[in-house]
Amino acid sequence: MRARSAFFAGAGSVAIIAIGWQAGVGTLVSSLPTSAPAASGTTASAGTAAGTTTAGNSAGAGTTGTTSNTSTSPSAAAPAAPAAPATGTVADGTYNGQTINTRFGTVQVNAVISGGVITDVVAVKLTDQGRQSVNISNQAAPMIRQEVLSAQSAKVSNIGGATYTTQGYLMSLQSALDAAGFTG
Amino acid sequence: MSVHSFESMGTVVSVRLGTAEVNSGSETHSEESALTASREVVALAAARQAFDALNERFSLYRESSEISQIARGELLLSDSSERMRDAYAQALLWREATNGAFTPHRPDGVLDLSGTIKAVAIADAAAAIHACGFTAFSINAGGDILTHGIPNDLATGAGDSEADANADADGDANGDADGDADADAENVRGWVTGIVDPQNRTELLSVVTLTPELPAMATSGSAERGDHIWARPGATNDFLQATVIAADIITADVCATAIIAGGQETLNHLTEQFEIAVLVVTASGELLANPRFPALVAR
């Protein structure tokens, strides 16, 4: 039972951080009760700014120990995620967080549990109707460099950067591409 | 595709031209290539003229320019040319749209429209090149980039002329959603464009694809040539560099400038107000991006 409450405390804090990050406000709720396990399955990453959070939700539910926590989210939630080492008392599945009304609309997150640890926190409901709500979720959020790096940089034809002067151009990458007649 | 460059507005303008649509009845290959070459000459001259004409009127570095006369008090703004007053009116609208983060006035009160004029020159040059029959081209003026259409060599097979026709139908440099379906269907074809790392200018921070839907990209920085960005009173030094991708180059340029000047607050405001993709490097070297940005990263 202690482990369970510890888990919920952990899940709650993770969720709060996630909500705060998504909604753009830091102080929203003090606790986040979770409901009974819902049907696990599709973990829709609705509207996550990063959009690359991947949950290693292994099908073999019984195997504890090696849990592939592959969350690569850059959000504040990422460092907090491994902080809930439950001891197998929590069944695998997707746990619905309570819906919370904020001034930006209704917010709800799910925690995905696999092998006794949180493998993902997914925002399932970010906003209500209304333009402002939609726009709030368009706000910029932290990212890690790997997420904006391209696999193929060989085909670049133009390079943008803070305005370079005529002299600055000579030292710019664009100058090299131009000299090579590089068209991408 | 051919690569050209010329100097104007204190920087270097780099132009890439795809093949032009040749409607003449030229029969031999050599005739055709000669025609293409002459079209390129005309298009580049027109592009250069677009830059030089605006520079002549709006450069504070030229003593004879109209804006220098205004700065010296020799000419009243109300007596200035229509183009000057239009540019000023447009800049004031941008000041309003950015809650004052972008301003057409220097701290000493002198009118300075360089914040919008380069972008206007890029748009004018693009219109001129397009009028010469080119349907796929890019213009890079000092790190601010406007593309049009989809590079010919990337357009695949039969889709080639189709994509060009769609881009052509847009009519102007601002682009439109016309080429949308094509770009989506072909999994993002467009101009592969790098963004320089402000902390290591020989490295790229990211590589994105500019498409007919969002063909324009502008970057502002607080490190290099920041003299044309003035922070309003109480402004922060939140960001090292801000890159904005938008449907037109003026929106991209003004938003990038305003985000550097206005910091986090302006960033939040503009991502709410405009259909833009933003990548920001904070003062501590961290990256911020809005949800539109990752979708544009070239994979």
Interface residues (C-beta under 8 A of the other chain):
Chain A: G24 G47 T48 A49 A50 G51 T52 Q132 N135 I136 S137 N138 Q139 A140 A141 P142 M143 I144 R145 E147 V148 L149 S150 A151 Q152 S153 K155 V156 S157 N158 I159 G160 G161 A162 T163 Y164 T165 T166 G168 Y169 M171 S172 L173 Q174 S175 L177 D178 G181 F182 T183 G184
Chain B: M1 S2 V3 S5 E7 G10 T11 V12 S14 R16 K118 S138 N140 G142 G143 D144 I145 T147 P151 D153 L154 W191 V192 T193 G194 I195 V196 P198 R201 T202 L204 L205 S206 V207 V208 M217 A218 T219 S220 G221 A223 E224 R225 G226 H228 Q241 T243 L267 N268 T271 E272 Q273 V278 L279 V280 E286 L287 L288 A289 N290 P291 R292 F293 P294 A295 V297 A298 R299
